[in-house]
Amino acid sequence: MLIKHVATAEKEKCVGNDDVDRGDVPGWVMITVMTSIVVIGLLAVFGPAVEEAVRSAFANITG
């Protein structure tokens, strides 16, 4: 089924049909922006604790 869909999309591209479904790019942009906001928020709250944990881990490794 996927091969048929790909072949149809390629055929329509060659014909010059501009109505080809190209995916939901705005949805992916929204998900990326929302994920970035969540990560920034978590780092704002837990950033110092994460930084201290990483420094402590490196200190234990390097001696």
C-alpha positions as CSV (number, residue, x, y, z in Angstrom):
1,M,0.0,0.0,0.0
2,L,2.8,2.4,0.8
3,I,4.6,1.7,-2.4
4,K,1.4,2.5,-4.3
5,H,1.1,5.8,-2.4
6,V,4.7,6.8,-3.1
7,A,4.4,5.9,-6.8
8,T,1.2,8.0,-7.0
9,A,2.9,10.9,-5.3
10,E,5.8,10.7,-7.6
11,K,3.5,10.6,-10.6
12,E,1.6,13.6,-9.4
13,K,4.8,15.5,-8.8
14,C,5.9,14.8,-12.4
15,V,2.5,16.0,-13.8
16,G,2.8,19.2,-11.8
17,N,-0.2,18.7,-9.5
18,D,0.1,21.3,-6.7
19,D,-2.7,19.6,-4.6
20,V,-0.3,16.8,-3.4
21,D,-0.6,16.3,0.4
22,R,2.9,17.1,1.7
23,G,2.3,16.5,5.4
24,D,1.5,18.6,8.5
25,V,4.5,20.9,8.8
26,P,2.7,23.5,11.0
27,G,1.8,20.7,13.5
28,W,5.5,19.6,13.7
29,V,6.5,23.2,14.2
30,M,4.0,23.6,17.0
31,I,5.2,20.4,18.7
32,T,8.8,21.5,18.4
33,V,8.1,24.9,19.9
34,M,6.0,23.4,22.8
35,T,8.7,20.9,23.6
36,S,11.3,23.7,23.7
37,I,9.1,25.6,26.1
38,V,8.8,22.6,28.4
39,V,12.5,22.0,28.3
40,I,13.3,25.7,29.1
41,G,10.7,25.6,31.9
42,L,12.2,22.4,33.4
43,L,15.7,23.8,33.2
44,A,14.6,27.0,34.9
45,V,13.3,25.0,37.8
46,F,15.8,22.2,38.0
47,G,18.8,23.7,36.2
48,P,20.9,24.3,39.3
49,A,20.3,20.8,40.7
50,V,21.2,19.2,37.3
51,E,24.3,21.3,37.0
52,E,25.4,20.3,40.5
53,A,24.7,16.6,39.8
54,V,26.8,16.8,36.6
55,R,29.7,18.6,38.3
56,S,29.6,16.0,41.1
57,A,29.6,13.1,38.7
58,F,32.6,14.6,36.8
59,A,34.4,15.3,40.1
60,N,34.0,11.6,41.0
61,I,35.3,10.5,37.7
62,T,38.3,12.8,37.5
63,G,39.2,12.3,41.1
